[in-house]
Amino acid sequence: MTTHNMLIAPDFSPDRFAGWHMFNTLIQKRANLNMHLNIPTSHAEQEQVIDAGDIQIIYANPFDAATLIREQGYRAIARPIGKSDEMIIAAAANSTISRLEDIQAGATVAMADNRDVKLIGLRLLEAVDIEASDLNWDVTETYQAAARKVIKGEAHVAFFLAEIFHSFSRLTKTQLSVLIESDLADISHVLLVKEDFPDAQIFLEAILNLHNDDDGKEALSELGMPQGFEPMSEEDAEFMIDLMQTLLD
C-alpha cells in the first residue's frame, strides 16, 4: 500500500501531541490509507520537510497556507469548527509594562517563529504607533521559551498563539500579564492536500465524520477541536488569504 505523508504545523500546544497520533491512527483505519505523520519541531524544519517534497497533506497555519495554495500546488479542504487563530501580547507580571501604550520603540519582543502571530500582533500595535522596525525580535524555538524570556526580564513582551498561552501552567500564567488578545474569528489553521493527491475525497470524508462516534470525539477533544472539522471551499480559502493580505498591507 502506498504511504502518504501528512505534516502538522509545529505551532500547537505540547499537550496536543498525543491527539495528533490518535487522529492519524483513526484516519488510517477509516479511510483505509497508510499515512506517515510528520511533526516538525520548528517552522524552519517544517519548510525543510515540505521543500524536500512528497507531503500530500498539511495542517497549516493561515500564513503558510496562503503560500502553499498559491505557489506550491495545495488546496484547502477543511478547517476546524469554532477554532480561530488568535494571539496574545503579554508582559511580565512584575514589569512596568501594563498596557500596550507602555511598549516603547526599542523594546524586545520574544516569540516563536510564527508569521501569522507576528502579523496580527503588529496590526494590534498599530494602535500605539509601533511598527516592526521599532522593535527588536528574539525568535525562540518554542512559545514556552518566549515566556521564560519575558519572565526573566530578557524581553519586554512576548507574542503568543492564544491557545498555547492558555495551556501554560498556572504558575507560568501568574508570572505574565496579558496586554491584549485578538478577536479576528475568520483566520484559522486549515487542512490542505496536494492537487494530485488521489485519495483526497476519502480522506475528507473520514475527517468530516470523526465527530460521529466516541473514538473520533476523543481524538478531537485531545486536539481541542470538540466540534470537529467543516469543509472549506476554494472561495472560503481565497477569502481567508485575502484577509491575511489585508493584514500584511
Backbone torsions as a table, in degrees:
resi	resn	phi	psi	omega
1	MET	NA	137.9	179.1
2	THR	-65.7	136.8	176.2
3	THR	-95.0	125.8	176.8
4	HIS	-100.6	142.9	-179.7
5	ASN	-100.7	128.3	177.2
6	MET	-118.4	131.3	-179.6
7	LEU	-114.9	135.3	178.3
8	ILE	-110.2	123.6	178.4
9	ALA	-54.5	141.0	-172.2
10	PRO	-76.4	-1.5	-174.6
11	ASP	-89.1	63.2	174.1
12	PHE	-134.7	159.3	-179.1
13	SER	-64.8	139.9	-179.1
14	PRO	-55.1	-27.8	-178.8
15	ASP	-75.6	-0.5	174.7
16	ARG	-92.8	-5.7	-173.4
17	PHE	-56.8	-48.9	-179.5
18	ALA	-62.9	-34.6	-179.7
19	GLY	-61.4	-38.5	179.1
20	TRP	-67.1	-34.1	177.0
21	HIS	-70.6	-38.5	175.0
22	MET	-62.0	-44.7	179.0
23	PHE	-57.2	-49.1	-178.0
24	ASN	-62.4	-42.5	179.9
25	THR	-62.6	-45.1	-179.6
26	LEU	-63.7	-45.1	-178.0
27	ILE	-64.1	-38.5	178.2
28	GLN	-60.3	-43.4	-178.8
29	LYS	-67.5	-44.7	-170.9
30	ARG	-79.7	-29.3	179.0
31	ALA	-98.7	-3.0	-176.9
32	ASN	53.8	46.6	178.7
33	LEU	-119.3	146.9	175.4
34	ASN	-98.2	112.2	-174.3
35	MET	-125.5	135.9	175.7
36	HIS	-101.7	127.5	-176.8
37	LEU	-91.3	123.7	176.4
38	ASN	-109.9	121.4	177.2
39	ILE	-125.1	89.8	178.8
40	PRO	-64.8	155.5	-176.3
41	THR	-91.6	-10.3	-179.0
42	SER	-152.2	166.9	178.2
43	HIS	-65.5	-36.5	179.2
44	ALA	-62.3	-42.2	178.1
45	GLU	-66.8	-37.9	177.1
46	GLN	-57.3	-47.5	-179.0
47	GLU	-62.4	-38.6	178.7
48	GLN	-62.3	-44.6	-178.1
49	VAL	-65.5	-43.9	-179.7
50	ILE	-66.9	-42.7	-179.6
51	ASP	-64.1	-27.7	178.4
52	ALA	-70.9	-14.5	175.2
53	GLY	88.2	178.3	174.9
54	ASP	66.4	31.1	171.7
55	ILE	-107.6	113.5	-176.1
56	GLN	-87.0	-30.4	-174.7
57	ILE	-131.5	134.3	177.9
58	ILE	-134.7	130.5	168.2
59	TYR	-95.9	103.5	-166.6
60	ALA	-114.8	150.3	171.6
61	ASN	-73.2	160.5	-171.4
62	PRO	-62.6	-33.4	-180.0
63	PHE	-66.0	-48.4	179.0
64	ASP	-66.2	-35.0	-179.0
65	ALA	-58.5	-39.3	-179.9
66	ALA	-58.4	-46.9	179.6
67	THR	-67.5	-42.4	-177.7
68	LEU	-64.7	-36.1	179.4
69	ILE	-74.3	-46.0	-172.2
70	ARG	-83.6	-21.9	-173.1
71	GLU	-124.7	-18.0	-170.8
72	GLN	-125.0	15.2	170.4
73	GLY	77.7	28.6	175.5
74	TYR	-107.6	160.6	174.2
75	ARG	-136.7	147.4	-179.8
76	ALA	-79.7	139.3	177.4
77	ILE	-125.2	-23.1	-177.1
78	ALA	-160.4	160.6	173.9
79	ARG	-146.3	157.2	178.7
80	PRO	-70.1	143.1	-179.6
81	ILE	-80.1	131.2	174.6
82	GLY	64.3	31.1	-177.5
83	LYS	-135.3	75.8	179.7
84	SER	-80.6	159.3	178.6
85	ASP	-89.7	104.3	176.2
86	GLU	-110.3	159.8	-179.7
87	MET	-131.8	160.6	-177.8
88	ILE	-126.9	138.6	168.4
89	ILE	-106.2	125.6	-177.0
90	ALA	-135.2	151.0	174.3
91	ALA	-119.0	173.9	175.2
92	ALA	-69.2	144.8	-178.0
93	ALA	-61.4	-29.7	-178.3
94	ASN	-97.1	13.2	-178.3
95	SER	-80.4	160.9	173.2
96	THR	-78.3	-8.0	178.4
97	ILE	-89.3	110.1	-178.7
98	SER	-121.7	-2.6	177.7
99	ARG	-154.9	164.6	-177.2
100	LEU	-56.5	-37.6	-177.0
101	GLU	-61.3	-19.1	-178.9
102	ASP	-81.5	-10.7	179.1
103	ILE	-77.3	122.8	-176.1
104	GLN	-108.3	157.4	173.1
105	ALA	-56.7	138.4	-176.5
106	GLY	95.9	-7.5	179.5
107	ALA	-65.9	151.7	177.0
108	THR	-99.6	129.8	178.6
109	VAL	-111.4	123.8	174.7
110	ALA	-96.3	138.7	176.6
111	MET	-166.7	155.4	171.8
112	ALA	-73.5	166.8	-175.5
113	ASP	-79.2	82.5	-178.5
114	ASN	-136.1	106.4	-169.4
115	ARG	-71.6	-31.1	-179.9
116	ASP	-72.5	-33.4	175.1
117	VAL	-63.8	-42.4	178.4
118	LYS	-63.3	-42.5	-178.5
119	LEU	-61.3	-47.3	-179.4
120	ILE	-67.3	-40.7	179.3
121	GLY	-60.4	-43.1	179.5
122	LEU	-66.0	-36.2	177.2
123	ARG	-64.3	-38.0	177.9
124	LEU	-67.0	-34.5	-178.1
125	LEU	-76.3	-13.5	175.8
126	GLU	-57.7	-29.3	-178.7
127	ALA	-63.2	-22.9	179.4
128	VAL	-115.4	22.3	173.7
129	ASP	59.9	37.0	174.6
130	ILE	-109.6	129.9	178.6
131	GLU	-114.9	169.1	-178.1
132	ALA	-56.0	-40.4	-177.1
133	SER	-70.1	-14.2	178.3
134	ASP	-81.1	-11.7	-169.9
135	LEU	-115.3	154.3	170.9
136	ASN	-100.7	132.5	-173.2
137	TRP	-107.9	125.4	177.4
138	ASP	-113.5	98.0	-176.3
139	VAL	-86.1	120.0	-176.6
140	THR	-104.1	165.6	179.0
141	GLU	-67.0	-37.9	-175.5
142	THR	-138.4	165.8	174.8
143	TYR	-69.2	-30.4	177.2
144	GLN	-62.1	-39.7	178.1
145	ALA	-66.3	-36.8	177.2
146	ALA	-63.3	-41.2	178.2
147	ALA	-61.0	-42.4	-179.9
148	ARG	-63.1	-38.4	179.5
149	LYS	-60.1	-44.2	-179.1
150	VAL	-67.7	-45.3	-178.1
151	ILE	-61.8	-36.7	179.9
152	LYS	-81.7	-5.3	-179.8
153	GLY	82.7	14.2	179.8
154	GLU	-86.2	-9.4	174.3
155	ALA	-144.4	149.3	-177.6
156	HIS	-76.2	-42.3	178.2
157	VAL	-142.9	169.9	174.6
158	ALA	-136.8	149.9	172.4
159	PHE	-100.2	133.1	-179.5
160	PHE	-130.7	146.5	162.3
161	LEU	-67.1	128.1	-171.6
162	ALA	-57.2	-41.2	-178.2
163	GLU	-60.6	-40.3	-179.7
164	ILE	-69.6	-42.0	177.1
165	PHE	-56.7	-46.3	-176.9
166	HIS	-68.7	-16.0	178.9
167	SER	-89.5	-7.0	178.9
168	PHE	-61.4	156.9	177.0
169	SER	-64.0	158.8	179.3
170	ARG	-59.6	-38.6	-179.8
171	LEU	-60.5	-45.0	-180.0
172	THR	-63.4	-45.1	-177.2
173	LYS	-66.7	-30.3	178.7
174	THR	-70.4	-18.3	179.5
175	GLN	-93.7	2.5	-179.5
176	LEU	-123.2	151.4	178.5
177	SER	-123.1	119.9	-179.8
178	VAL	-75.3	123.5	177.7
179	LEU	-89.5	-37.0	178.9
180	ILE	-164.1	148.6	172.4
181	GLU	-126.6	131.6	-178.1
182	SER	-70.7	162.8	178.9
183	ASP	-145.9	70.2	-174.3
184	LEU	-92.3	-38.1	174.6
185	ALA	71.7	-38.2	-173.0
186	ASP	-90.5	-1.8	-177.6
187	ILE	-110.9	127.7	-178.5
188	SER	-149.2	165.7	168.3
189	HIS	-65.7	155.4	-179.1
190	VAL	-138.0	152.4	173.2
191	LEU	-91.3	124.0	-179.9
192	LEU	-115.1	148.5	171.4
193	VAL	-126.7	149.6	175.8
194	LYS	-65.8	141.8	-176.4
195	GLU	-53.0	-34.4	-176.4
196	ASP	-95.8	13.1	179.0
197	PHE	-69.7	113.4	-170.4
198	PRO	-73.2	-21.9	-174.5
199	ASP	-105.0	25.6	-175.8
200	ALA	-58.2	-43.1	-176.4
201	GLN	-68.2	-41.2	178.0
202	ILE	-62.6	-44.4	178.5
203	PHE	-61.0	-45.8	-178.4
204	LEU	-61.7	-43.8	-179.6
205	GLU	-61.8	-39.2	178.0
206	ALA	-64.6	-39.6	179.3
207	ILE	-63.9	-48.4	-174.1
208	LEU	-69.3	-19.8	-177.5
209	ASN	-99.5	4.3	-177.0
210	LEU	-59.8	-33.5	-174.5
211	HIS	-77.4	0.5	-173.1
212	ASN	-90.0	-1.8	179.0
213	ASP	-147.6	168.2	-172.1
214	ASP	-63.8	-42.4	-179.2
215	ASP	-63.1	-43.4	178.9
216	GLY	-65.2	-41.7	179.3
217	LYS	-62.5	-37.1	179.2
218	GLU	-64.5	-44.5	179.2
219	ALA	-62.5	-44.9	-180.0
220	LEU	-63.9	-37.8	177.8
221	SER	-63.8	-41.3	177.8
222	GLU	-62.1	-28.9	179.8
223	LEU	-88.2	-3.4	-177.1
224	GLY	72.6	26.4	-179.6
225	MET	-125.8	61.4	-172.2
226	PRO	-59.2	-25.5	-179.1
227	GLN	-87.4	-6.8	178.0
228	GLY	83.0	-156.4	-176.4
229	PHE	-111.4	155.8	172.8
230	GLU	-126.0	152.6	178.7
231	PRO	-62.6	149.1	175.9
232	MET	-125.4	121.7	-178.5
233	SER	-83.6	167.2	175.6
234	GLU	-60.4	-38.0	179.1
235	GLU	-63.7	-42.6	177.9
236	ASP	-61.6	-42.2	-179.3
237	ALA	-64.4	-42.0	179.7
238	GLU	-65.1	-36.7	178.2
239	PHE	-62.4	-44.0	-179.7
240	MET	-66.6	-40.8	178.5
241	ILE	-62.7	-41.5	177.8
242	ASP	-62.4	-37.0	178.5
243	LEU	-66.3	-41.5	175.8
244	MET	-61.0	-40.1	179.9
245	GLN	-65.0	-37.7	176.7
246	THR	-61.6	-40.2	176.9
247	LEU	-63.9	-37.9	179.0
248	LEU	-65.5	-40.5	-177.4
249	ASP	-76.7	NA	NA
